């Protein structure tokens, strides 16, 4: 590797060793939208939109919230 290479062996190895249990939460926004029972109906309607459409927005918020939580719990702090 050269000095211009942005990925040094130290950062590559630290990413490979990140086995935090918090990372398992990232499966939630992947698995939850795959459950058909949640969106297989027309009601309730929110502002006139059927359940399928407004649940898509909820899934986006779920993904953002989960990713933010995992990031905050696994980021390196100070000298650690």
Buried (B, 14 or more C-beta within 10 A) or exposed (E): EEEEEEEEEEEEEEEEEEEEEBEEBEEBBEEBBEEEEBBEEEEEEEEEEBBEEBBEEBBEEBBEEBEEBBEEEEEEEEEE
